[in-house]
Amino acid sequence: MKHLILSTLALGLMAGAAQAACYADYKAKQDNPLRLHYGVAQIDGDCSVANAAQQLSGALAADGWQLLNVLGVFDDSGLDERIESAGQYYLRY
């Protein structure tokens, strides 16, 4: 019984770690007139630049923006240092 409880607890902790929050910072643009922005977005699923680019491309396009590039992905520990730089585009997409 003790082993079953420990195994269940270990699986729960691993699942929680696998579902840790993921964020990406990115650059996007609009044309006519040219507008640029830097933003931070929460990413679902795999915490990779490729997955972030896929998710952000669609979300940004819906508002008339074109993704230029994903600068990187990070966890909760990188959020605070990006709030000021992202401004109105902090967690908007």
ROLUMFI-370882 format. One record per atom (N, C-alpha, C, O): residue number from 0; x, y, z. Coordinates in Angstrom, 2 decimals. Last residue first. Example, Ala and Ser with C-alpha at 12.3 -4.5 7.8 and 13.67 -1.06 7.14 Angstrom:
i, X, Y, Z
1, 12.85, -2.25, 7.08
1, 13.67, -1.06, 7.14
1, 12.90, 0.03, 7.87
1, 13.41, 1.14, 8.04
0, 13.19, -5.69, 7.80
0, 12.30, -4.50, 7.80
0, 13.20, -3.30, 7.80
0, 14.24, -3.32, 8.46
# end
This chain:
i, X, Y, Z
92, -1.90, 37.77, -26.18
92, -2.17, 36.65, -27.09
92, -1.78, 35.34, -26.46
92, -1.94, 34.29, -27.07
91, -1.31, 39.30, -23.94
91, -2.49, 39.64, -24.73
91, -2.89, 38.49, -25.65
91, -4.08, 38.25, -25.87
90, 0.94, 39.22, -22.31
90, -0.08, 38.16, -22.17
90, -1.38, 38.48, -22.91
90, -2.44, 37.98, -22.53
89, 1.60, 42.35, -23.20
89, 1.97, 41.38, -22.17
89, 0.79, 40.46, -21.94
89, -0.25, 40.88, -21.42
88, 1.03, 44.43, -24.82
88, 1.07, 43.11, -25.44
88, 1.61, 42.04, -24.48
88, 2.02, 40.97, -24.91
87, 1.29, 46.79, -23.46
87, -0.08, 46.33, -23.72
87, -0.12, 44.94, -24.36
87, -1.18, 44.34, -24.44
86, 4.52, 45.84, -22.41
86, 3.43, 46.82, -22.29
86, 2.05, 46.21, -22.54
86, 1.69, 45.23, -21.90
85, 6.94, 44.58, -22.73
85, 5.81, 44.11, -23.53
85, 4.62, 45.07, -23.46
85, 3.80, 45.10, -24.38
84, 8.60, 45.88, -20.88
84, 8.94, 45.89, -22.30
84, 7.75, 45.51, -23.19
84, 7.58, 46.06, -24.27
83, 7.34, 45.29, -18.40
83, 7.47, 46.68, -18.87
83, 7.74, 46.73, -20.37
83, 7.14, 47.56, -21.07
82, 7.54, 42.42, -18.27
82, 6.27, 43.15, -18.17
82, 6.37, 44.53, -18.80
82, 5.55, 44.90, -19.64
81, 9.89, 40.99, -18.11
81, 9.39, 41.35, -19.44
81, 8.11, 42.20, -19.42
81, 7.66, 42.64, -20.48
80, 10.53, 40.21, -15.57
80, 11.50, 41.06, -16.26
80, 11.02, 41.54, -17.62
80, 11.65, 42.40, -18.23
79, 8.39, 38.47, -14.91
79, 8.50, 39.80, -14.30
79, 9.44, 40.74, -15.06
79, 9.16, 41.93, -15.17
78, 8.83, 35.98, -16.37
78, 7.74, 36.92, -16.65
78, 8.01, 38.34, -16.16
78, 7.86, 39.30, -16.91
77, 10.61, 33.97, -15.83
77, 11.02, 35.02, -16.75
77, 9.98, 36.08, -17.02
77, 10.21, 36.99, -17.82
76, 9.43, 32.12, -14.16
76, 10.53, 32.92, -13.61
76, 10.98, 34.04, -14.54
76, 11.66, 34.97, -14.10
75, 7.60, 30.63, -15.66
75, 7.14, 31.75, -14.82
75, 8.26, 32.67, -14.35
75, 8.04, 33.87, -14.16
74, 9.74, 29.90, -18.52
74, 8.72, 29.58, -17.53
74, 8.35, 30.84, -16.73
74, 8.74, 31.95, -17.07
73, 10.12, 30.38, -22.12
73, 10.59, 30.42, -20.74
73, 9.44, 30.08, -19.81
73, 8.29, 29.97, -20.25
72, 11.42, 30.81, -25.45
72, 10.37, 30.34, -24.54
72, 10.97, 30.25, -23.13
72, 12.18, 30.08, -22.98
71, 12.17, 33.43, -27.86
71, 12.49, 32.31, -26.97
71, 11.28, 31.91, -26.15
71, 10.25, 32.59, -26.16
70, 11.37, 34.96, -30.01
70, 12.70, 35.17, -29.46
70, 13.13, 34.02, -28.55
70, 14.31, 33.68, -28.49
69, 9.85, 34.36, -32.95
69, 9.75, 34.03, -31.54
69, 11.17, 34.11, -31.00
69, 12.07, 33.42, -31.47
68, 9.17, 36.87, -35.45
68, 9.94, 35.77, -34.88
68, 9.61, 35.57, -33.40
68, 9.16, 36.48, -32.71
67, 6.87, 38.01, -36.70
67, 8.21, 38.13, -37.29
67, 9.12, 37.02, -36.77
67, 9.76, 36.32, -37.55
66, 3.53, 37.52, -37.39
66, 4.63, 37.14, -36.51
66, 5.94, 37.28, -37.27
66, 6.10, 36.72, -38.35
65, 1.43, 40.14, -38.19
65, 2.24, 39.06, -38.75
65, 3.38, 38.77, -37.79
65, 4.13, 39.68, -37.41
64, -1.95, 41.08, -37.40
64, -0.51, 41.13, -37.16
64, 0.17, 39.95, -37.83
64, -0.44, 38.90, -38.03
63, -4.72, 40.97, -37.44
63, -4.03, 41.72, -38.49
63, -2.53, 41.86, -38.30
63, -1.91, 42.69, -38.97
62, -5.84, 39.32, -35.61
62, -5.90, 40.76, -35.32
62, -5.11, 41.59, -36.33
62, -4.85, 42.77, -36.10
61, -5.26, 36.85, -36.64
61, -6.67, 37.17, -36.42
61, -6.87, 38.65, -36.12
61, -7.95, 39.19, -36.35
60, -2.51, 36.79, -36.46
60, -3.13, 37.02, -37.77
60, -4.60, 37.40, -37.62
60, -5.11, 38.20, -38.41
59, -2.12, 36.05, -33.78
59, -1.76, 37.39, -34.23
59, -2.45, 37.74, -35.55
59, -2.92, 38.86, -35.73
58, -3.03, 33.39, -33.83
58, -3.63, 34.36, -32.92
58, -3.35, 35.79, -33.37
58, -4.23, 36.64, -33.33
57, -1.32, 32.19, -35.78
57, -2.77, 32.25, -35.94
57, -3.43, 33.31, -35.09
57, -4.29, 34.06, -35.57
56, 1.24, 32.61, -34.62
56, 0.94, 33.01, -36.00
56, -0.56, 33.17, -36.21
56, -1.01, 34.18, -36.75
55, 1.19, 31.40, -32.07
55, 1.17, 32.85, -32.19
55, 0.81, 33.32, -33.60
55, 0.13, 34.34, -33.75
54, 1.31, 28.63, -32.66
54, 0.18, 29.21, -31.93
54, 0.07, 30.71, -32.14
54, -1.02, 31.24, -32.37
53, 3.79, 28.47, -34.06
53, 2.54, 27.98, -34.65
53, 1.32, 28.62, -33.97
53, 0.41, 29.09, -34.65
52, 5.58, 29.49, -32.19
52, 5.41, 30.16, -33.48
52, 4.10, 29.74, -34.14
52, 3.40, 30.57, -34.71
51, 5.37, 27.56, -30.16
51, 4.99, 28.96, -29.89
51, 4.73, 29.69, -31.20
51, 3.75, 30.44, -31.31
50, 6.43, 25.34, -31.48
50, 5.03, 25.33, -31.05
50, 4.54, 26.75, -30.78
50, 3.41, 27.09, -31.13
49, 9.09, 26.30, -31.85
49, 8.26, 25.89, -32.99
49, 6.77, 25.88, -32.63
49, 5.95, 26.37, -33.41
48, 10.00, 26.70, -29.25
48, 9.88, 27.85, -30.15
48, 8.97, 27.51, -31.32
48, 8.16, 28.34, -31.75
47, 8.14, 24.87, -26.77
47, 9.20, 24.99, -27.76
47, 8.95, 26.21, -28.63
47, 7.82, 26.69, -28.74
46, 6.54, 23.21, -24.81
46, 7.20, 24.50, -24.58
46, 8.41, 24.62, -25.50
46, 9.55, 24.50, -25.06
45, 3.54, 21.77, -25.85
45, 5.00, 21.69, -25.87
45, 5.62, 23.08, -25.74
45, 5.26, 24.00, -26.47
44, 0.70, 23.43, -24.42
44, 1.37, 22.25, -24.96
44, 2.87, 22.33, -24.85
44, 3.41, 22.87, -23.89
43, 0.38, 26.96, -24.93
43, -0.18, 25.67, -24.50
43, 0.62, 24.53, -25.13
43, 1.14, 24.66, -26.24
42, 1.86, 29.92, -23.80
42, 1.83, 28.88, -24.82
42, 1.28, 27.60, -24.21
42, 1.67, 27.21, -23.11
41, 1.30, 33.36, -23.37
41, 1.32, 32.04, -22.76
41, 1.11, 31.01, -23.86
41, 0.28, 31.19, -24.75
40, 3.46, 35.95, -24.60
40, 2.23, 35.17, -24.67
40, 2.40, 33.85, -23.93
40, 3.49, 33.29, -23.87
39, 4.59, 39.20, -25.05
39, 4.78, 37.96, -24.30
39, 3.44, 37.25, -24.30
39, 2.40, 37.85, -24.03
38, 5.93, 41.33, -27.69
38, 4.94, 40.83, -26.75
38, 5.37, 39.56, -26.06
38, 6.37, 38.93, -26.42
37, 6.52, 44.20, -29.57
37, 7.13, 43.10, -28.83
37, 6.09, 42.64, -27.83
37, 5.42, 43.46, -27.20
36, 5.53, 45.48, -32.78
36, 5.38, 45.32, -31.33
36, 6.14, 44.09, -30.83
36, 6.37, 43.12, -31.55
35, 5.17, 47.96, -35.33
35, 5.89, 46.83, -34.74
35, 5.52, 46.70, -33.28
35, 5.22, 47.70, -32.61
34, 3.72, 49.08, -38.31
34, 3.69, 49.09, -36.84
34, 4.39, 47.84, -36.36
34, 4.22, 46.76, -36.94
33, 3.31, 50.88, -41.22
33, 4.15, 49.91, -40.52
33, 4.06, 50.14, -39.01
33, 4.29, 51.24, -38.52
32, -0.15, 51.57, -42.02
32, 1.24, 51.95, -41.85
32, 2.00, 50.87, -41.07
32, 1.41, 50.06, -40.36
31, 1.10, 49.13, -43.56
31, 0.19, 50.20, -44.00
31, -0.65, 50.80, -42.89
31, -1.85, 50.53, -42.87
30, 1.40, 46.10, -41.56
30, 1.78, 47.00, -42.66
30, 0.70, 48.04, -42.89
30, -0.44, 47.87, -42.49
29, 2.60, 44.97, -38.42
29, 1.47, 45.27, -39.29
29, 1.99, 46.21, -40.37
29, 2.90, 47.00, -40.14
28, 4.50, 42.45, -36.63
28, 4.34, 43.70, -37.38
28, 2.99, 43.76, -38.07
28, 2.33, 42.74, -38.28
27, 6.24, 41.16, -33.70
27, 5.22, 41.11, -34.75
27, 5.12, 42.46, -35.45
27, 5.59, 43.47, -34.93
26, 8.20, 39.05, -31.64
26, 8.07, 40.33, -32.34
26, 7.07, 40.14, -33.48
26, 7.05, 39.10, -34.13
25, 8.05, 37.47, -28.36
25, 8.01, 37.49, -29.82
25, 7.99, 38.92, -30.34
25, 7.80, 39.88, -29.58
24, 8.36, 35.05, -25.82
24, 8.40, 36.45, -26.22
24, 8.65, 36.48, -27.73
24, 9.37, 35.65, -28.28
23, 6.27, 32.67, -24.23
23, 7.18, 33.02, -25.32
23, 7.20, 34.52, -25.48
23, 6.18, 35.19, -25.30
22, 5.80, 30.29, -21.59
22, 5.59, 31.60, -22.19
22, 6.61, 31.81, -23.31
22, 7.67, 31.19, -23.32
21, 4.22, 27.82, -19.68
21, 5.20, 28.13, -20.72
21, 4.82, 29.46, -21.36
21, 3.65, 29.71, -21.64
20, 3.78, 26.07, -16.62
20, 3.46, 27.19, -17.50
20, 4.60, 27.46, -18.47
20, 5.78, 27.35, -18.12
19, 3.88, 22.50, -16.58
19, 4.31, 23.80, -16.07
19, 4.01, 24.89, -17.09
19, 3.98, 24.63, -18.30
18, 3.27, 19.91, -17.07
18, 2.28, 20.91, -17.43
18, 2.63, 22.28, -16.88
18, 1.76, 23.14, -16.74
17, 5.29, 18.42, -16.04
17, 5.13, 18.40, -17.49
17, 4.15, 19.47, -17.95
17, 4.20, 19.89, -19.11
16, 4.81, 18.79, -13.35
16, 6.01, 19.38, -13.93
16, 5.89, 19.44, -15.45
16, 6.34, 20.40, -16.07
15, 2.48, 17.28, -13.07
15, 2.46, 18.71, -12.80
15, 3.65, 19.41, -13.40
15, 3.52, 20.52, -13.92
14, 3.47, 14.74, -13.65
14, 2.45, 15.32, -14.52
14, 2.37, 16.83, -14.32
14, 2.22, 17.57, -15.28
13, 5.19, 14.40, -11.48
13, 5.74, 14.43, -12.83
13, 4.74, 15.05, -13.80
13, 5.14, 15.80, -14.69
12, 3.33, 14.36, -9.38
12, 4.35, 15.41, -9.43
12, 4.95, 15.52, -10.82
12, 5.19, 16.63, -11.30
11, 1.88, 12.05, -10.02
11, 1.21, 13.34, -9.95
11, 2.20, 14.50, -10.04
11, 1.92, 15.50, -10.70
10, 3.85, 10.10, -9.76
10, 3.23, 10.34, -11.06
10, 2.52, 11.69, -11.09
10, 2.58, 12.39, -12.10
9, 4.33, 10.31, -6.98
9, 5.40, 10.59, -7.94
9, 4.83, 10.86, -9.33
9, 5.29, 11.78, -10.01
8, 1.83, 9.48, -5.97
8, 2.34, 10.82, -5.68
8, 3.42, 11.21, -6.68
8, 3.42, 12.34, -7.19
7, 1.80, 6.84, -6.87
7, 0.75, 7.77, -7.30
7, 1.20, 9.21, -7.08
7, 0.97, 10.06, -7.94
6, 3.99, 5.83, -5.47
6, 3.98, 5.81, -6.93
6, 2.95, 6.80, -7.48
6, 3.23, 7.52, -8.44
5, 3.13, 6.12, -2.82
5, 4.32, 6.83, -3.28
5, 4.37, 6.90, -4.81
5, 4.76, 7.92, -5.37
4, 0.92, 4.38, -2.86
4, 0.73, 5.79, -2.54
4, 1.91, 6.62, -3.04
4, 1.73, 7.69, -3.62
3, 2.21, 1.96, -3.42
3, 1.16, 2.47, -4.31
3, 0.95, 3.96, -4.09
3, 0.81, 4.72, -5.05
2, 3.86, 1.62, -1.22
2, 4.46, 1.80, -2.55
2, 3.45, 2.37, -3.53
2, 3.80, 3.19, -4.38
1, 1.94, 1.24, 0.79
1, 2.84, 2.40, 0.87
1, 3.46, 2.69, -0.49
1, 3.59, 3.85, -0.89
0, 0.83, -1.20, 0.00
0, 0.00, 0.00, 0.00
0, 0.87, 1.26, 0.00
0, 0.58, 2.23, -0.70
# end
